[in-house]
Amino acid sequence: MEELKIVESLNNETFIDGRSMEYIEPFNFESNGYLWKISFMGVDLISSDNDEREWLNDDEQESLRDFLIRESKKVLLDITVRMQQV
């Protein structure tokens, strides 16, 4: 399944401040065999029922990988902003 392979790849490439997060897998893939969803640090990003990727033209959506990277950065920014407000 393409979605699972992308999640595994992103988890293997995840670094914070130049250090590998080899024991932390911030991206999570869940499936019941029919429906699936991908979350980042507990925040749902996309699912088989809710795909908000941008359309590049009439028949092509942005890649799932690009979407997950963009949306995960939004989650990290939101966490950073909330931490600064404390």
Secondary structure, DSSP 4 states (H G I P E B T S, - for coil): -HHHHHHHHHHHH-EETTEE-TT---EEEEE-SS-EEEEETTEEEEESS---PPEEETTEEPPHHHHHHHHHHHHHHHHHHHHHH-
